[in-house]
């Protein structure tokens, strides 16, 4: 089978490898669609890990099964989570499934940018989802990223009547905008450095789109009757973005660090101005658990979150390098889907 193997920044090669054979409890998925995630082009994060086949936003068909697999048939339409927890450790038992050691060690083989991917038995047991007939393979690639968004906003506490500022209007930001709308936030605003993405943010439900080069705190407060934001979601790890969050959060508000910052990024924490007497919460989220994937799939199936309109490019496996470049350039592109 063909794979798109990542050797480093701007070095992706189409290579052949044998089709994996499933062992007991394992499932072989024939990839029909695989989304490129922003983390796939986070080269500082990938440094020293190549060569590797990336890709974790996958959907496809059951092509083969090992002994002991039940509840599935050949040809079933499925999606899968690449990281799954043990469900028994201290962290899982306390609701922190995504910091579980097992979750951080599980993955597909070889990766989603391939014609086939092998799902380990633990992923089959705890992270495989049969797709509704009305859900396309392309839409299903959004289940995992939307599940992460859902978890983030649950942790941040987004609810009816909250004012929300989403900093960064890439794919994660656009999903957060739509999720905030679905959770009946009163005001939803977005920032970005790209005029294209600011316009896109408005088309996906943002009441206000602010260029990151402008005075974000002042413009947000003008739109929110003089108040800062109840919830701020950082989908950018840039220092300027973090500074905007610190200066725009309202008393009693929550800042969610959803995206990582560049390696070794550190920002001063204005303890007195930010925290003292103001009851500000700083929190973070990572990945998603099984239930969040199921809920995300339902949001997409019901049309409560519009993912189809976010797809701007569909490319064959042979053009994976082009897809990575489109995502990295962050120009007039949103979601790029690889379709082997």
C-alpha positions as CSV (number, residue, x, y, z in Angstrom):
1,X,0.0,0.0,0.0
2,X,1.0,3.6,-0.4
3,X,1.8,5.9,2.5
4,X,2.7,9.6,2.8
5,X,5.7,9.5,5.2
6,X,6.8,12.6,7.1
7,X,10.6,13.0,7.3
8,X,10.6,16.6,8.5
9,X,9.5,20.1,7.5
10,X,8.6,20.2,3.8
11,X,9.8,16.7,3.3
12,X,7.0,14.2,2.7
13,X,7.6,11.2,0.6
14,X,5.2,8.7,-1.0
15,X,6.4,5.2,0.0
16,X,5.2,1.7,-0.3
17,X,4.8,-0.7,2.6
18,X,2.9,-4.0,3.1
19,X,-0.7,-3.8,4.1
20,X,-0.8,-4.7,7.8
21,X,-2.6,-7.9,8.9
22,X,-4.8,-7.6,11.9
23,X,-4.1,-9.8,14.9
24,X,-6.6,-10.8,17.6
25,X,-9.0,-8.0,18.4
26,X,-7.6,-5.7,15.7
27,X,-9.3,-4.0,12.7
28,X,-7.9,-3.0,9.4
29,X,-9.5,0.2,8.1
30,X,-9.5,1.2,4.5
31,X,-9.0,5.0,4.6
32,X,-11.6,7.0,2.7
33,X,-10.8,10.4,4.1
34,X,-8.1,11.7,6.4
35,X,-8.0,15.3,7.6
36,X,-4.8,17.3,8.0
37,X,-4.6,18.7,11.6
38,X,-2.7,21.9,12.5
39,X,-0.6,19.7,14.8
40,X,0.6,17.8,11.7
41,X,2.5,20.9,10.5
42,X,3.8,21.9,14.0
43,X,7.4,21.1,12.9
44,X,9.0,22.0,16.3
45,X,6.8,19.4,17.9
46,X,7.6,16.8,15.3
47,X,11.3,17.4,15.3
48,X,13.3,14.2,15.7
49,X,10.2,12.0,15.4
50,X,10.5,11.2,11.7
51,X,10.3,9.3,9.5
52,X,6.7,8.7,10.5
53,X,3.2,8.4,8.9
54,X,1.0,11.1,10.5
55,X,-2.7,11.5,10.3
56,X,-5.3,10.8,13.0
57,X,-8.6,12.4,11.8
58,X,-9.7,9.3,9.9
59,X,-12.8,7.7,8.5
60,X,-13.2,4.6,6.3
61,X,-14.4,1.1,6.0
62,X,-13.7,-2.2,7.8
63,X,-11.4,-4.1,5.4
64,X,-10.3,-7.0,7.6
65,X,-10.7,-8.1,11.2
66,X,-8.7,-10.2,13.6
67,X,-10.1,-13.0,15.7
68,X,-12.4,-12.0,18.5
69,X,-13.8,-8.8,17.0
70,X,-17.5,-8.7,17.4
71,X,-20.2,-6.2,16.4
72,X,-18.6,-5.3,13.1
73,X,-18.9,-6.6,9.5
74,X,-16.6,-6.1,6.5
75,X,-17.5,-2.9,4.8
76,X,-18.9,-1.2,7.9
77,X,-18.4,2.6,7.7
78,X,-16.3,3.6,10.7
79,X,-14.2,6.4,12.4
80,X,-11.8,5.9,15.2
81,X,-10.0,7.7,18.0
82,X,-6.2,7.4,17.8
83,X,-5.7,7.9,21.6
84,X,-7.8,6.0,24.1
85,X,-7.6,5.8,27.9
86,X,-7.4,2.8,30.2
87,X,-10.6,3.9,32.1
88,X,-9.2,2.5,35.4
89,X,-6.3,4.6,36.6
90,X,-6.4,7.5,39.1
91,X,-6.8,10.1,36.3
92,X,-9.6,8.3,34.4
93,X,-11.5,7.6,37.6
94,X,-11.4,11.3,38.4
95,X,-12.6,12.4,34.9
96,X,-9.2,13.3,33.5
97,X,-9.2,10.6,30.8
98,X,-6.9,12.6,28.5
99,X,-4.0,12.8,30.9
100,X,-4.0,9.0,31.3
101,X,-0.7,7.3,30.6
102,X,-2.4,4.7,28.4
103,X,-4.0,7.4,26.2
104,X,-0.7,9.1,25.6
105,X,0.9,5.8,24.5
106,X,-1.9,4.5,22.1
107,X,-2.0,5.2,18.4
108,X,-2.7,3.8,14.9
109,X,-0.3,2.0,12.6
110,X,1.2,3.3,10.5
111,X,-0.9,6.5,10.5
112,X,-3.9,8.0,8.7
113,X,-2.1,9.3,5.6
114,X,-2.1,5.8,4.0
115,X,-4.4,3.6,2.1
116,X,-5.0,1.4,5.1
117,X,-4.5,1.8,8.9
118,X,-4.4,-0.9,11.6
119,X,-6.5,-0.1,14.7
120,X,-5.0,-1.9,17.8
121,X,-7.4,-3.9,19.9
122,X,-7.6,-1.3,22.6
123,X,-8.6,1.3,20.1
124,X,-11.2,-1.0,18.6
125,X,-12.6,-1.6,22.1
126,X,-12.6,2.0,23.3
127,X,-12.4,4.3,20.4
128,X,-14.2,2.9,17.3
129,X,-17.4,4.5,16.0
130,X,-19.9,3.1,13.5
131,X,-21.0,6.0,11.3
132,X,-24.6,6.8,10.6
133,X,-25.6,6.4,7.0
134,X,-26.3,10.1,6.7
135,X,-22.7,11.1,7.7
136,X,-20.2,11.2,4.9
137,X,-16.6,10.1,5.4
138,X,-15.4,13.7,5.0
139,X,-17.7,14.9,7.7
140,X,-16.6,12.0,9.9
141,X,-13.0,13.3,9.9
142,X,-14.2,16.2,12.0
143,X,-15.5,13.9,14.9
144,X,-12.1,13.9,16.7
145,X,-11.3,17.6,16.4
146,X,-14.9,18.6,17.3
147,X,-14.7,16.2,20.3
148,X,-11.6,18.1,21.5
149,X,-13.5,21.4,21.1
150,X,-16.5,20.1,23.0
151,X,-14.2,18.9,25.9
152,X,-12.5,22.3,25.9
153,X,-15.7,24.3,26.2
154,X,-17.1,21.9,28.8
155,X,-14.0,22.5,30.9
156,X,-14.1,26.2,30.4
157,X,-17.8,26.2,31.4
158,X,-19.3,27.9,28.3
159,X,-23.1,28.2,28.9
160,X,-26.2,30.3,28.1
161,X,-25.6,34.0,28.2
162,X,-21.8,33.9,28.3
163,X,-19.7,36.2,26.2
164,X,-17.0,34.3,24.4
165,X,-13.8,35.5,22.6
166,X,-12.1,32.9,20.3
167,X,-8.5,34.0,19.7
168,X,-7.5,32.4,16.3
169,X,-9.8,31.6,13.5
170,X,-8.3,28.5,12.0
171,X,-10.2,25.2,11.9
172,X,-10.2,24.9,15.7
173,X,-11.3,28.5,16.1
174,X,-14.1,28.1,13.7
175,X,-15.3,24.9,15.5
176,X,-15.1,26.8,18.8
177,X,-17.2,29.6,17.3
178,X,-19.9,27.2,16.2
179,X,-19.8,25.3,19.5
180,X,-20.2,28.5,21.5
181,X,-23.2,29.4,19.3
182,X,-24.6,25.9,19.9
183,X,-24.2,26.4,23.6
184,X,-26.2,29.6,23.3
185,X,-23.5,32.1,24.2
186,X,-24.7,35.7,24.1
187,X,-21.8,37.3,22.3
188,X,-19.2,35.4,20.2
189,X,-16.2,37.2,18.9
190,X,-13.1,36.1,17.0
191,X,-9.6,37.4,16.2
192,X,-7.0,36.5,13.6
193,X,-4.3,38.1,11.5
194,X,-5.9,36.9,8.3
195,X,-8.7,38.9,6.7
196,X,-9.8,35.8,4.9
197,X,-10.2,33.9,8.2
198,X,-11.9,36.9,9.8
199,X,-14.5,36.9,7.1
200,X,-14.9,33.2,7.5
201,X,-15.3,33.5,11.2
202,X,-18.3,35.8,10.6
203,X,-19.8,33.4,8.2
204,X,-19.6,30.6,10.8
205,X,-21.4,32.7,13.5
206,X,-19.0,35.2,15.0
207,X,-20.9,38.5,15.9
208,X,-17.6,40.4,15.7
209,X,-14.3,39.6,14.0
210,X,-11.3,41.7,15.2
211,X,-7.9,41.9,13.5
212,X,-5.3,40.7,15.9
213,X,-3.2,43.8,15.1
214,X,-6.0,46.1,16.4
215,X,-6.8,46.9,20.0
216,X,-8.6,43.6,20.8
217,X,-9.5,44.4,24.5
218,X,-11.1,47.8,23.7
219,X,-13.0,46.6,20.6
220,X,-14.4,43.6,22.4
221,X,-15.5,45.7,25.4
222,X,-17.3,48.1,23.0
223,X,-19.2,45.2,21.5
224,X,-20.0,43.7,25.0
225,X,-21.4,46.8,26.8
226,X,-18.2,47.7,28.4
227,X,-17.4,44.2,29.8
228,X,-14.6,41.8,29.1
229,X,-15.2,38.2,28.0
230,X,-16.6,35.6,30.3
231,X,-14.8,32.8,28.3
232,X,-11.6,33.3,26.2
233,X,-10.4,30.4,24.1
234,X,-6.8,30.5,22.9
235,X,-6.5,28.5,19.7
236,X,-3.2,30.4,19.1
237,X,-0.2,30.1,21.3
238,X,1.4,33.4,20.1
239,X,2.6,35.6,22.9
240,X,0.5,38.5,21.6
241,X,-2.6,36.2,21.6
242,X,-2.0,35.3,25.3
243,X,-1.5,39.0,26.2
244,X,-4.8,39.8,24.5
245,X,-6.5,37.1,26.6
246,X,-5.0,38.5,29.8
247,X,-6.2,42.0,29.0
248,X,-9.7,41.1,27.7
249,X,-10.9,38.6,30.3
250,X,-13.7,39.8,32.6
251,X,-13.8,39.4,36.4
252,X,-14.8,35.8,37.2
253,X,-13.9,34.7,33.7
254,X,-12.0,31.7,32.4
255,X,-9.2,31.5,29.9
256,X,-8.8,28.2,28.1
257,X,-5.4,27.3,26.7
258,X,-6.6,25.1,23.9
259,X,-3.5,25.2,21.6
260,X,0.1,24.8,22.6
261,X,2.6,27.6,22.3
262,X,5.8,27.3,20.4
263,X,8.6,25.4,22.3
264,X,10.0,27.3,25.3
265,X,7.4,30.1,25.1
266,X,7.0,31.9,28.4
267,X,4.9,34.9,29.2
268,X,4.9,37.0,32.4
269,X,1.8,36.4,34.5
270,X,0.3,39.6,35.9
271,X,-0.7,38.1,39.3
272,X,-2.1,41.2,41.0
273,X,-3.8,42.8,38.0
274,X,-5.1,39.5,36.6
275,X,-5.9,37.4,39.7
276,X,-6.1,39.3,42.9
277,X,-9.7,40.0,43.7
278,X,-10.8,39.1,40.2
279,X,-11.3,35.3,40.5
280,X,-9.9,34.5,37.0
281,X,-9.4,30.9,36.1
282,X,-6.7,29.7,33.7
283,X,-7.3,26.2,32.5
284,X,-6.4,23.9,29.6
285,X,-7.7,20.9,27.7
286,X,-6.2,18.1,25.6
287,X,-7.8,15.5,23.3
288,X,-11.2,14.0,24.2
289,X,-12.8,10.9,25.8
290,X,-15.2,8.4,24.2
291,X,-18.4,10.1,25.2
292,X,-17.2,13.4,23.8
293,X,-16.5,11.7,20.4
294,X,-20.1,10.3,20.4
295,X,-21.6,13.7,21.2
296,X,-19.5,15.4,18.6
297,X,-20.7,12.8,16.0
298,X,-24.3,13.6,16.9
299,X,-23.7,17.4,16.6
300,X,-22.4,16.8,13.1
301,X,-25.1,14.3,12.2
302,X,-27.9,16.7,13.4
303,X,-26.3,19.6,11.5
304,X,-25.8,21.7,14.6
305,X,-22.2,22.1,13.6
306,X,-21.6,22.8,9.9
307,X,-18.3,21.0,9.0
308,X,-18.9,20.4,5.3
309,X,-18.6,24.1,4.4
310,X,-15.2,24.1,6.2
311,X,-13.6,21.8,3.6
312,X,-11.8,23.8,1.0
313,X,-9.4,21.2,-0.5
314,X,-9.7,17.5,-1.3
315,X,-6.4,15.9,-2.5
316,X,-5.2,12.4,-3.3
317,X,-2.6,10.7,-1.2
318,X,0.1,11.6,-3.8
319,X,-0.5,15.3,-3.1
320,X,-0.2,15.1,0.7
321,X,2.8,17.4,0.7
322,X,0.8,20.0,-1.1
323,X,-1.9,19.6,1.5
324,X,0.6,20.1,4.3
325,X,1.8,23.3,2.6
326,X,-1.7,24.7,2.3
327,X,-2.3,24.1,6.0
328,X,1.0,25.6,7.0
329,X,0.6,28.7,4.8
330,X,-2.8,29.4,6.3
331,X,-3.9,31.4,3.3
332,X,-7.2,30.9,1.5
333,X,-7.7,27.4,2.8
334,X,-9.5,25.9,5.8
335,X,-9.8,22.1,6.1
336,X,-7.7,20.0,3.7
337,X,-8.8,16.4,3.3
338,X,-6.6,13.6,1.9
339,X,-8.6,10.9,0.1
340,X,-6.5,7.9,-0.7
